[in-house]
Amino acid sequence: MKKFDVIIAGGGLAGLATAAQLVEKNKNLNVLVYEANQIGDGASGVPSGMVNPATGQRARMIWNAEACFRMLEKRVEQLSALSDTNIRLQKGVLRPAIDEDLAENFRLSLKDTRWPKGWVEWLKPDEIKERIPYLKDCSGALFISKGKTVRTPEYLQAYVRYLKESGVTFLFGGPYTIENEGEWTLKSRKNAYSAPKLVIATGFKARENKYWSELPLNAVKGQLAVYHSPEHIGSLPAISAYGYIAPIDDHTLAVGSTYEHHYHDENPDAQGAGLLDQKLRELLPELYPHCQRIGQWSGIRATTPDRLPIVGEHYAQKGLYVYAGLGSKGLLYSELVASHLAIHITEKKDLPFEISLYRFSRMEELREKAREANEP
Ligand SMILES: Cc1cc2nc3c(=O)[nH]c(=O)nc-3n(C[C@H](O)[C@H](O)[C@H](O)COP(=O)(O)OP(=O)(O)OC[C@H]3O[C@@H](n4cnc5c(N)ncnc54)[C@H](O)[C@@H]3O)c2cc1C
């Protein structure tokens, strides 16, 4: 049986960032990433990911925005050096006030939020027209100059290359079982791997793990469509209103997304394509007639009731951890949360309450029960 210090199940943003943070904190750690399918098979395979700290219709600043940005930027820079293609498009994120409700919300966000200096500005209609002539008329826009777009598939590819160079082992595919045999053992048909620590980072599938069936996670399907534009759209920032547009290159853009809480299967469908066409037509009415839909993609987000990630050690199973719930903010949250988890695993330091499993009363209840059962 091959032995590791930590096994990570799941090779999405959560799993890869955890592997990186672990080996960067202790280069002697022997880490295995076990991916059931392929890297980017889950939600992390999104063709283009927006990095937007002004979240939701109220444009609220996300949890620990500055630290999240700092860590993501460092990682993007490092991985860019390992990639042949341009991983990051640094053109900001525009949040157009396309109706009065959004305009009011965005003005309040500017007034009441302590945005770091230089992150956010208000653009007037004529300034917007000048920057994005084909955008729907609006009464102004919040422009997040700090925002960017990341080509996630290339980011993941470079990430795997970096982790392999750092000594992390990758294994792919095949059915397996996980058992607690003193150490955590992952058994595939032919081989077995064991480690004292096991991290479940399998996105929305985390709840399918028998130890994590009580995890407060919702699965929300999202569809996205990719369009070719014969017009040069090189200066287009990412746009986020009710839905979003994320440029991929000078002639390609991604339009997202649907939020499907009830769905029959995980694949893209015609209804999704229709909705995404409509979003593009609404947001960029003058560009839309020239665009051609050239692809469609879907993924399942894992979200928690308060929209923050969820991490921590199991209430009864020592050495078993979970990292899930990245929702729609996988890029921004993944590194900072992984860093906290790596410190928690290696140094037993407490996790911030806001992302801990035990901020949810059901999880705390289960922990109490497990403690009582273990009392002599
Ligand atoms: C339509 C859409 C648009 C999005 N847009 C953005 C965006 O603009 N910006 C942004 O930051 N985020 C975006 N996201 C969200 C982001 O992609 C997710 O938050 C993030 O990718 C989740 O990462 P994860 O590693 O937790 O899960 P996943 O990416 O789902 O990774 C889980 C991995 O585990 C593997 N797996 C499953 N079961 C097992 C098992 N039993 N054993 C081993 N491996 C297993 C899967 O194959 C998968 O590779 C979007 C998501 C969707 C669906």
The ligand as an SDF file (V2000), in Angstrom:
LIG
                    3D

 53 58  0  0  0  0  0  0  0  0999 V2000
  -21.9400   28.2970  -14.9550 C   0  0  0  0  0  0  0  0  0  0  0  0
  -20.8860   28.5810  -13.9370 C   0  0  0  0  0  0  0  0  0  0  0  0
  -20.2000   29.7750  -13.9940 C   0  0  0  0  0  0  0  0  0  0  0  0
  -19.2100   30.0600  -13.0560 C   0  0  0  0  0  0  0  0  0  0  0  0
  -18.5580   31.2490  -13.1520 N   0  0  0  0  0  0  0  0  0  0  0  0
  -17.5930   31.5490  -12.2750 C   0  0  0  0  0  0  0  0  0  0  0  0
  -16.8880   32.7670  -12.3550 C   0  0  0  0  0  0  0  0  0  0  0  0
  -17.1500   33.5760  -13.2540 O   0  0  0  0  0  0  0  0  0  0  0  0
  -15.9230   33.0310  -11.4380 N   0  0  0  0  0  0  0  0  0  0  0  0
  -15.6420   32.1620  -10.4300 C   0  0  0  0  0  0  0  0  0  0  0  0
  -14.7740   32.4470   -9.6130 O   0  0  0  0  0  0  0  0  0  0  0  0
  -16.3070   31.0020  -10.3040 N   0  0  0  0  0  0  0  0  0  0  0  0
  -17.2740   30.6720  -11.2010 C   0  0  0  0  0  0  0  0  0  0  0  0
  -17.9670   29.5010  -11.0810 N   0  0  0  0  0  0  0  0  0  0  0  0
  -17.8260   28.7290   -9.8620 C   0  0  0  0  0  0  0  0  0  0  0  0
  -16.5830   27.9570   -9.7210 C   0  0  0  0  0  0  0  0  0  0  0  0
  -16.3270   27.3470  -10.9230 O   0  0  0  0  0  0  0  0  0  0  0  0
  -16.7550   26.9800   -8.5500 C   0  0  0  0  0  0  0  0  0  0  0  0
  -16.9930   27.6730   -7.3810 O   0  0  0  0  0  0  0  0  0  0  0  0
  -15.5020   26.1570   -8.3260 C   0  0  0  0  0  0  0  0  0  0  0  0
  -15.0240   25.6880   -9.5260 O   0  0  0  0  0  0  0  0  0  0  0  0
  -15.7540   24.9890   -7.4300 C   0  0  0  0  0  0  0  0  0  0  0  0
  -14.5500   24.2740   -7.2890 O   0  0  0  0  0  0  0  0  0  0  0  0
  -14.4830   22.9170   -6.4930 P   0  0  0  0  0  0  0  0  0  0  0  0
  -13.0990   22.4420   -6.5960 O   0  0  0  0  0  0  0  0  0  0  0  0
  -15.0800   23.0850   -5.1460 O   0  0  0  0  0  0  0  0  0  0  0  0
  -15.4910   21.9480   -7.2580 O   0  0  0  0  0  0  0  0  0  0  0  0
  -15.3880   21.2730   -8.7440 P   0  0  0  0  0  0  0  0  0  0  0  0
  -14.7850   22.1760   -9.7130 O   0  0  0  0  0  0  0  0  0  0  0  0
  -16.7610   20.7790   -8.9980 O   0  0  0  0  0  0  0  0  0  0  0  0
  -14.3680   20.1040   -8.5090 O   0  0  0  0  0  0  0  0  0  0  0  0
  -14.6940   18.8820   -7.9300 C   0  0  0  0  0  0  0  0  0  0  0  0
  -13.8670   17.8110   -8.6130 C   0  0  0  0  0  0  0  0  0  0  0  0
  -14.0290   16.6000   -7.8990 O   0  0  0  0  0  0  0  0  0  0  0  0
  -14.1570   15.5510   -8.8330 C   0  0  0  0  0  0  0  0  0  0  0  0
  -14.8730   14.4790   -8.1270 N   0  0  0  0  0  0  0  0  0  0  0  0
  -16.2000   14.3300   -7.9620 C   0  0  0  0  0  0  0  0  0  0  0  0
  -16.4480   13.2440   -7.2110 N   0  0  0  0  0  0  0  0  0  0  0  0
  -15.2460   12.7090   -6.9030 C   0  0  0  0  0  0  0  0  0  0  0  0
  -14.8470   11.6020   -6.1220 C   0  0  0  0  0  0  0  0  0  0  0  0
  -15.7400   10.8090   -5.5180 N   0  0  0  0  0  0  0  0  0  0  0  0
  -13.5240   11.3560   -5.9850 N   0  0  0  0  0  0  0  0  0  0  0  0
  -12.5940   12.1420   -6.5800 C   0  0  0  0  0  0  0  0  0  0  0  0
  -12.9220   13.2030   -7.3300 N   0  0  0  0  0  0  0  0  0  0  0  0
  -14.2330   13.4900   -7.4760 C   0  0  0  0  0  0  0  0  0  0  0  0
  -14.8930   16.1480  -10.0000 C   0  0  0  0  0  0  0  0  0  0  0  0
  -14.6470   15.4110  -11.1920 O   0  0  0  0  0  0  0  0  0  0  0  0
  -14.3020   17.5480  -10.0410 C   0  0  0  0  0  0  0  0  0  0  0  0
  -13.1820   17.6400  -10.8880 O   0  0  0  0  0  0  0  0  0  0  0  0
  -18.9280   29.1570  -12.0200 C   0  0  0  0  0  0  0  0  0  0  0  0
  -19.6010   27.9420  -11.9660 C   0  0  0  0  0  0  0  0  0  0  0  0
  -20.5780   27.6430  -12.9060 C   0  0  0  0  0  0  0  0  0  0  0  0
  -21.2820   26.3190  -12.8260 C   0  0  0  0  0  0  0  0  0  0  0  0
  1  2  1  0
  2  3  1  0
  2 52  2  0
  3  4  2  0
  4  5  1  0
  4 50  1  0
  5  6  2  0
  6  7  1  0
  6 13  1  0
  7  8  2  0
  7  9  1  0
  9 10  1  0
 10 11  2  0
 10 12  1  0
 12 13  2  0
 13 14  1  0
 14 15  1  0
 14 50  1  0
 15 16  1  0
 16 17  1  0
 16 18  1  0
 18 19  1  0
 18 20  1  0
 20 21  1  0
 20 22  1  0
 22 23  1  0
 23 24  1  0
 24 25  2  0
 24 26  1  0
 24 27  1  0
 27 28  1  0
 28 29  2  0
 28 30  1  0
 28 31  1  0
 31 32  1  0
 32 33  1  0
 33 34  1  0
 33 48  1  0
 34 35  1  0
 35 36  1  0
 35 46  1  0
 36 37  1  0
 36 45  1  0
 37 38  2  0
 38 39  1  0
 39 40  1  0
 39 45  2  0
 40 41  1  0
 40 42  2  0
 42 43  1  0
 43 44  2  0
 44 45  1  0
 46 47  1  0
 46 48  1  0
 48 49  1  0
 50 51  2  0
 51 52  1  0
 52 53  1  0
M  END
$$$$
